[in-house]
């Protein structure tokens, strides 16, 4: 079959393709675009068509794959547009200022809570927080490991009690 005859045969299936395209798009203009893209691809890749096989089935497969690929491209494009729209420089500036202010108050409260701890609790806790192992803290402070663990545990509990207003605020944010 020569190229001109194959092109004519491809174009003869246009009405069937339009009906099939409407099932995908549910929009007349989009269906026409999909049929046009399908016909263009079929003509471009006519050498892949195997003579004696179902021409309409081949065209339907091209249409289905074209629709799926276009849908995926549109989905990715919309995701990028939505993400870009959320992060304008103005939003980021306001967010950073708000976070910086909240962090200042939080750090002030944490430092006050740490300062209110007795040294026998704050020293092991701070060393543990800095990454020291229980054994290293015990050796440095010349106390048993069990005592180190107990003092760190007590320090945590005291800090939790003093900073519970932040924990309750966090619970409210998580529920929302």
MIGU-738294 format. One record per atom (N, C-alpha, C): residue in three letters; y, z, x. Coordinates in steps of 0.001 Angstrom, whole numbers, padded with zeros to 6 digits, always signed. Example, Ala and Ser with C-alpha at 12.3 -4.5 7.8 and 13.67 -1.06 7.14 Angstrom:
REM residues 2
Ala-005690+007800+013190 Ala-004500+007800+012300 Ala-003300+007800+013200 Ser-002250+007080+012850 Ser-001060+007140+013670 Ser+000030+007870+012900 
REM end
This chain:
REM residues 176
Unk-001172+000000+000863 Unk+000000+000000+000000 Unk+001227+000000+000904 Unk+002158-000926+000653 Unk+003343-000953+001511 Unk+004361+000085+001057 Unk+005369+000278+001868 Unk+006352+001350+001623 Unk+007098+001164+000305 Unk+007436-000072-000034 Unk+008198-000334-001255 Unk+007360-000026-002498 Unk+006112-000397-002498 Unk+005242-000104-003638 Unk+005020+001396-003796 Unk+004846+002096-002661 Unk+004660+003551-002717 Unk+005920+004229-003241 Unk+007080+003761-002814 Unk+008347+004325-003298 Unk+008472+004105-004804 Unk+008127+002928-005281 Unk+008176+002657-006722 Unk+007221+003568-007487 Unk+006030+003764-006949 Unk+005057+004638-007618 Unk+005555+006080-007652 Unk+006161+006532-006561 Unk+006714+007898-006515 Unk+007792+008045-007584 Unk+008696+007067-007663 Unk+009783+007133-008639 Unk+009290+007010-010080 Unk+008136+006395-010299 Unk+007593+006257-011657 Unk+007152+007602-012237 Unk+006989+008612-011399 Unk+006575+009946-011866 Unk+007774+010872-012114 Unk+008964+010304-012101 Unk+010179+011119-012204 Unk+010219+011958-013489 Unk+009890+011384-014624 Unk+009970+012139-015888 Unk+008984+013309-015914 Unk+007787+013089-015388 Unk+006813+014187-015309 Unk+007303+015273-014369 Unk+007928+014855-013275 Unk+008458+015828-012307 Unk+009586+016656-012919 Unk+010421+016018-013760 Unk+011525+016759-014392 Unk+010998+017836-015334 Unk+009951+017511-016080 Unk+009340+018504-016967 Unk+008766+019658-016159 Unk+008100+019333-015080 Unk+007506+020353-014213 Unk+008590+021201-013550 Unk+009682+020562-013147 Unk+010780+021279-012482 Unk+011452+022267-013436 Unk+011531+021933-014712 Unk+012144+022842-015693 Unk+011357+024146-015804 Unk+010052+024090-015586 Unk+009241+025311-015627 Unk+009612+026246-014481 Unk+010006+025674-013365 Unk+010408+026485-012213 Unk+011828+027029-012366 Unk+012750+026151-012747 Unk+014162+026511-012652 Unk+014782+027020-013941 Unk+014315+026550-015085 Unk+014890+026891-016397 Unk+016362+026492-016484 Unk+016742+025496-015699 Unk+018121+025027-015679 Unk+018079+023527-015418 Unk+018767+022746-016256 Unk+018690+021292-016173 Unk+019217+020776-014834 Unk+020370+021264-014400 Unk+020951+020784-013146 Unk+020067+021130-011946 Unk+019571+022361-011938 Unk+018686+022766-010843 Unk+017388+021968-010861 Unk+016900+021661-012055 Unk+015673+020861-012177 Unk+015892+019460-011619 Unk+017060+018854-011940 Unk+017369+017525-011398 Unk+017459+017562-009871 Unk+018085+018609-009338 Unk+018179+018748-007881 Unk+016800+018883-007256 Unk+015942+019668-007895 Unk+014591+019874-007372 Unk+013784+018568-007400 Unk+013927+017797-008478 Unk+013227+016506-008569 Unk+013743+015567-007479 Unk+015038+015546-007303 Unk+015624+014677-006277 Unk+015129+015062-004878 Unk+015120+016351-004593 Unk+014612+016806-003293 Unk+013144+016440-003117 Unk+012385+016576-004195 Unk+010949+016249-004137 Unk+010743+014766-003847 Unk+011478+013922-004540 Unk+011337+012478-004334 Unk+011759+012089-002921 Unk+012838+012666-002440 Unk+013304+012364-001076 Unk+012249+012774-000053 Unk+011674+013953-000218 Unk+010639+014400+000723 Unk+009398+013537+000631 Unk+009029+013141-000585 Unk+007839+012299-000754 Unk+008042+010945-000082 Unk+009222+010370-000234 Unk+009507+009086+000407 Unk+009546+009244+001927 Unk+010190+010313+002389 Unk+010299+010548+003831 Unk+008922+010735+004472 Unk+008039+011460+003783 Unk+006722+011773+004343 Unk+005614+010952+003677 Unk+005931+009751+003224 Unk+004956+008921+002526 Unk+003719+008631+003378 Unk+003885+008649+004697 Unk+002735+008368+005563 Unk+001683+009475+005507 Unk+002046+010668+004969 Unk+001077+011761+004834 Unk+000238+011635+003559 Unk+000681+010782+002641 Unk-000072+010580+001399 Unk-001350+009808+001709 Unk-002456+010303+001181 Unk-003738+009645+001405 Unk-004026+008736+000216 Unk-004191+007480+000501 Unk-004452+006500-000554 Unk-005724+006884-001313 Unk-005657+006688-002614 Unk-006818+006975-003453 Unk-006847+008410-003976 Unk-005894+009243-003573 Unk-005837+010622-004084 Unk-004830+010690-005225 Unk-004736+011824-005846 Unk-003876+012029-007008 Unk-002411+012095-006571 Unk-001645+011044-006887 Unk-000226+010974-006507 Unk+000570+012081-007193 Unk+000329+012298-008474 Unk+001085+013304-009226 Unk+000808+014706-008663 Unk-000424+014988-008329 Unk-000765+016283-007726 Unk-000076+016473-006384 Unk-000003+015415-005598 Unk+000688+015472-004311 Unk+002169+015764-004511 Unk+002780+015098-005496 Unk+004201+015313-005796 Unk+004437+016725-006328 Unk+003561+017220-007186 Unk+003692+018578-007709 Unk+003621+019608-006570 Unk+002727+019362-005623 Unk+002610+020278-004481 Unk+003894+020273-003658 Unk+004452+019097-003437 Unk+005723+019002-002701 Unk+006808+019767-003457 Unk+006852+019583-004781 Unk+007878+020251-005591 Unk+007714+021772-005539 Unk+006493+022220-005702 Unk+006241+023665-005691 Unk+006664+024266-004342 Unk+006277+023627-003254 Unk+006626+024135-001924 Unk+008132+024075-001678 Unk+008777+023023-002167 Unk+010233+022910-002030 Unk+010919+024032-002787 Unk+010466+024284-004013 Unk+011059+025356-004811 Unk+010870+026707-004123 Unk+009676+026983-003635 Unk+009403+028265-002973 Unk+010254+028429-001726 Unk+010346+027392-000920 Unk+011160+027472+000303 Unk+012635+027669-000017 Unk+013146+026945-001027 Unk+014545+027112-001418 Unk+014811+028512-001960 Unk+013856+029019-002733 Unk+013998+030367-003277 Unk+014061+031406-002150 Unk+013190+031263-001166 Unk+013177+032200-000040 Unk+014485+032128+000748 Unk+014976+030899+000974 Unk+016248+030749+001690 Unk+017375+031422+000926 Unk+017408+031214-000383 Unk+018469+031792-001211 Unk+018372+033313-001214 Unk+017174+033839-001270 Unk+016992+035288-001256 Unk+017499+035881+000050 Unk+017159+035254+001170 Unk+017636+035743+002474 Unk+019147+035640+002569 Unk+019682+034526+002082 Unk+021129+034330+002147 Unk+021850+035380+001308 Unk+021336+035657+000114 Unk+021960+036654-000758 Unk+021866+038046-000156 Unk+020760+038348+000519 Unk+020616+039654+001158 Unk+021647+039812+002258 Unk+021885+038771+003022 Unk+022888+038824+004088 Unk+024269+038977+003496 Unk+024556+038241+002433 Unk+025872+038329+001792 Unk+026091+039724+001237 Unk+025081+040295+000571 Unk+025227+041634+000012 Unk+025433+042663+001111 Unk+024703+042573+002205 Unk+024855+043522+003300 Unk+026221+043397+003946 Unk+026704+042189+004122 Unk+028013+041983+004736 Unk+029114+042511+003831 Unk+028955+042343+002526 Unk+029981+042781+001591 Unk+030114+044297+001582 Unk+029055+045019+001855 Unk+029092+046473+001805 Unk+029821+047086+002997 Unk+029873+046395+004122 Unk+030391+046980+005343 Unk+031656+046284+005807 Unk+032715+046469+005055 Unk+033994+045944+005506 Unk+034570+046923+006523 Unk+035458+046462+007380 Unk+036069+047368+008361 Unk+036763+048560+007702 Unk+037371+048336+006561 Unk+038052+049428+005863 Unk+037062+050496+005408 Unk+035919+050062+004870 Unk+034889+051020+004454 Unk+034380+051817+005647 Unk+034144+051136+006751 Unk+033636+051817+007943 Unk+034652+052814+008487 Unk+035937+052450+008463 Unk+036976+053355+008963 Unk+037049+054614+008097 Unk+037044+054440+006797 Unk+037111+055585+005875 Unk+035877+056465+006039 Unk+034715+055836+006137 Unk+033470+056577+006303 Unk+033479+057367+007606 Unk+033943+056751+008679 Unk+033970+057429+009978 Unk+034924+058617+009950 Unk+036094+058446+009317 Unk+037042+059557+009231 Unk+036455+060701+008422 Unk+035795+060368+007315 Unk+035192+061396+006465 Unk+034089+062133+007229 Unk+033228+061380+007910 Unk+032142+061998+008666 Unk+032674+062860+009793 Unk+033728+062394+010459 Unk+034300+063158+011565 Unk+034865+064481+011059 Unk+035541+064454+009920 Unk+036096+065683+009366 Unk+034988+066639+008947 Unk+033966+066128+008269 Unk+032852+066977+007857 Unk+032144+067569+009067 Unk+031962+066770+010100 Unk+031283+067248+011306 Unk+032069+068349+012003 Unk+033389+068264+011980 Unk+034203+069319+012605 Unk+033981+070649+011892 Unk+034004+070621+010563 Unk+033776+071857+009811 Unk+032355+072374+010044 Unk+031386+071485+010036 Unk+029999+071876+010240 Unk+029811+072500+011619 Unk+030342+071866+012656 Unk+030196+072401+014016 Unk+030906+073746+014157 Unk+032041+073885+013518 Unk+032755+075167+013561 Unk+031879+076262+012949 Unk+031271+075978+011795 Unk+030415+076966+011136 Unk+029162+077268+011961 Unk+028572+076243+012580 Unk+027382+076459+013411 Unk+027725+077325+014611 Unk+028835+077021+015261 Unk+029249+077817+016432 Unk+029552+079262+016044 Unk+030160+079457+014891 Unk+030425+080830+014419 Unk+029113+081556+014126 Unk+028174+080861+013521 Unk+026878+081477+013208 Unk+026148+081839+014501 Unk+026184+080959+015487 Unk+025544+081249+016782 Unk+026220+082427+017476 Unk+027552+082469+017397 Unk+028295+083555+018051 Unk+028010+084899+017390 Unk+027662+084880+016101 Unk+027404+086136+015405 Unk+026016+086715+015729 Unk+025144+085897+016324 Unk+023813+086385+016696 Unk+023909+087322+017886 Unk+023040+088307+017899 Unk+022970+089188+019056 Unk+022405+088398+020231 Unk+022825+088709+021458 Unk+022392+087938+022631 Unk+020874+087860+022796 Unk+020142+088915+022418 Unk+018684+088858+022584 Unk+018045+087803+021685 Unk+018753+087366+020630 Unk+018251+086298+019766 Unk+018860+084943+020137 Unk+020146+084934+020444 Unk+020820+083660+020709 Unk+020370+083014+022021 Unk+020150+083821+023079 Unk+019769+083240+024371 Unk+018429+082498+024302 Unk+017361+083109+023769 Unk+016101+082353+023670 Unk+016216+081131+022744 Unk+016962+081310+021651 Unk+017112+080207+020708 Unk+017836+079030+021362 Unk+018927+079296+022047 Unk+019682+078226+022703 Unk+018856+077546+023794 Unk+018106+078326+024559 Unk+017248+077733+025599 Unk+016197+076834+024954 Unk+015595+077285+023864 Unk+014596+076488+023163 Unk+015239+075206+022620 Unk+016423+075347+022061 Unk+017163+074211+021522 Unk+017505+073207+022628 Unk+017738+073703+023831 Unk+018041+072834+024970 Unk+016799+072134+025507 Unk+015620+072514+025034 Unk+014407+071815+025414 Unk+013473+072585+026323 Unk+013808+073824+026607 Unk+012924+074635+027460 Unk+011671+075024+026686 Unk+010572+075173+027390 Unk+009308+075620+026810 Unk+009336+077144+026680 Unk+008471+077654+025787 Unk+008398+079106+025591 Unk+008133+079832+026912 Unk+007212+079301+027700 Unk+006855+079956+028970 Unk+008042+079993+029925 Unk+008816+078923+029960 Unk+009994+078877+030840 Unk+011043+079895+030399 Unk+011229+080005+029088 Unk+012205+080966+028561 Unk+011740+082389+028867 Unk+010450+082632+028671 Unk+009897+083968+028937 Unk+010076+084332+030396 Unk+009829+083400+031286 Unk+009975+083668+032718 Unk+011438+083925+033079 Unk+012336+083103+032539 Unk+013763+083264+032841 Unk+014303+084595+032341 Unk+013906+084978+031118 Unk+014428+086215+030525 Unk+013578+087437+030864 Unk+012448+087192+031532 Unk+011557+088270+031956 Unk+011052+089085+030752 Unk+010589+088328+029721 Unk+010010+088958+028528 Unk+008726+088198+028176 Unk+007827+088806+027394 Unk+006580+088130+027020 Unk+006832+086910+026118 Unk+005893+085947+026155 Unk+006023+084730+025336 Unk+006075+085078+023848 Unk+005271+086044+023416 Unk+005271+086458+022015 Unk+006648+086935+021579 Unk+007334+087654+022450 Unk+008682+088139+022143 Unk+009651+086966+022035 Unk+009488+085974+022915 Unk+010345+084779+022865 Unk+010171+084085+021518 Unk+008908+083890+021113 Unk+008634+083222+019841 Unk+009220+083993+018668 Unk+009063+085309+018689 Unk+009587+086150+017609 Unk+011096+086069+017543 Unk+011759+086138+018687 Unk+013227+086106+018698 Unk+013764+084740+018248 Unk+013091+083696+018646 Unk+013516+082360+018191 Unk+013327+082243+016681 Unk+012223+082767+016172 Unk+011968+082736+014736 Unk+013037+083529+013982 Unk+013352+084703+014467 Unk+014379+085542+013814 Unk+015730+084843+013868 Unk+016058+084236+015017 Unk+017334+083520+015138 Unk+017413+082382+014124 Unk+016323+081652+013946 Unk+016300+080568+012959 Unk+016573+081098+011556 Unk+015914+082203+011224 Unk+016091+082777+009889 Unk+017526+083240+009676 Unk+018097+083890+010679 Unk+019486+084347+010561 Unk+020443+083163+010418 Unk+020211+082119+011191 Unk+021064+080931+011097 Unk+020907+080234+009741 Unk+019684+080182+009241 Unk+019463+079586+007917 Unk+020232+080339+006849 Unk+020193+081678+006945 Unk+020901+082481+005956 Unk+022409+082252+006030 Unk+022935+082173+007254 Unk+024375+082001+007413 Unk+024844+080586+007057 Unk+023965+079610+007174 Unk+024334+078209+006918 Unk+023701+077659+005644 Unk+023283+078562+004735 Unk+022587+078106+003529 Unk+023471+077254+002622 Unk+024786+077382+002734 Unk+025666+076553+001905 Unk+025469+075072+002216 Unk+025151+074739+003454 Unk+024905+073347+003822 Unk+023538+072887+003323 Unk+022579+073787+003358 Unk+021250+073444+002871 Unk+021302+073153+001378 Unk+022044+073945+000607 Unk+022163+073731-000830 Unk+022913+072442-001120 Unk+023937+072118-000330 Unk+024653+070852-000485 Unk+023753+069676-000185 Unk+022877+069832+000798 Unk+021931+068764+001149 Unk+020950+068540+000009 Unk+020479+069621-000609 Unk+019542+069487-001725 Unk+020188+068737-002882 Unk+021483+069001-003141 Unk+022167+068300-004219 Unk+022287+066815-003909 Unk+022572+066483-002654 Unk+022717+065068-002277 Unk+021387+064349-002404 Unk+020293+065016-002057 Unk+018974+064393-002102 Unk+018575+064132-003543 Unk+018888+065037-004452 Unk+018516+064873-005857 Unk+019263+063727-006514 Unk+020482+063468-006108 Unk+021323+062445-006743 Unk+020800+061083-006507 
REM end
